[in-house]
Amino acid sequence: MRKGIKILGKVLSAIVLLLVMLPVLAALLLDIPAVQNMVVHKAAQQISRRLGTTVRIGRVDIGLFSRVRIEELYVEDFQHDTLLYAGRLDASFSALGLFGGGIVMSEGVLQNARFCLRETPEGEMNIKQVVDKLSKKDKARAEGKFRLEIERLETDGLDFCMERLEHRNPSYGVDFADMHLIDIRAELKNFTIDGPVIHTDIGRLAMRERSGFVVEDLAGCLCIANGCIDIREGHIRTAKSNIELPSLSLIGLDWALYKNFVEEVDITAQVVNTTLSSDDIAYFSPKMKDWHLTLTDVNADVSGPVADMSGSLRSVRTGADTKLSVDFAAQGLPDVGKGHFKADISELTTSAADVDRLAAALTGKNLPDEVLRIAKNAGKIGLTGKFDGTLTAFAADAALATEIGGATCL
């Protein structure tokens, strides 16, 4: 009996020692780069089989204090094009979500990456096909939401493209059916993916679109959820514009409506103390390409889709002497030349020189010499009233006041 107990004690001691040593040996093995990469490559193969598409990881380095470096991560869509490529991702993990709460990273740095959204021949976006593959049939799992939180995220050299099957191929400006944002450099705080909801604080963001439109700095609080994009305390700076956006919302009942953004997505925005160049707007409304106007002291509220927008322009200045306050409605944008406008002008003050410059910008023609001479003699010009029509043909009910007299137009 005594001998049996002694043998049993040795066996139990060996088991306890083995239980202690196995995690230590596993940790030591996983600290070897070759073992790390072997495990990661096997995991990538498993993910590839599960998704039904190609997932590759070039190299992984797992360091102390939960620091991970991933190089050459590649995810292919079902059309065998690039969905995601990351040249290098450095991350520090605070939690892996093994016991709920999701994955938490204290910081992440993404370099030389590319993210491509493309419309498939079936009319859906390529990322939806991959996400559908990841969805669980098991009800308990389906009710759970994926959660990722990154306390601080930096991107350096990120490219983003969104491509539809049918391109618009405009001669100038952004092609919303084939949009490419290049060299995105950003610093984000509290970046969170919580199921279908994404929100973050943008500390800074700079980028350029292949059309030539450049954003030097963008900041604000961003939330994206179920077809809606909301920005609070936003700021956008380009070489010629400085835009302050206390609020901006793009509201679509479904992401599919963004395919017809101009008509189907409602926009509500508040703009304050803003300088805005028509050269920047022209990238989105090419008819304004030759205007070359700068608006200052812009304070406005707008609502509605681009094709049927209304709002209140509380103040705007341009040129040396022009100031405007107006309530407006515009139909037919972004084609300014064919658009129909209604305007209720509460204040418009200007001068002959500004009128001549505005006429040349909007219509391509200067005022006739005789009209310009009369306008100069009139001195300061004031106008109130209502207008209904296009930029070149409209009905008016207005009152004109000058330093030498006034007139009404019915």
Order of alpha helices (4+ residues) and beta strands (2+ residues): alpha-alpha-beta-beta-beta-beta-alpha-alpha-beta-beta-beta-beta-beta-beta-beta-alpha-beta-alpha-beta-beta-beta-beta-alpha-alpha-beta-beta-beta
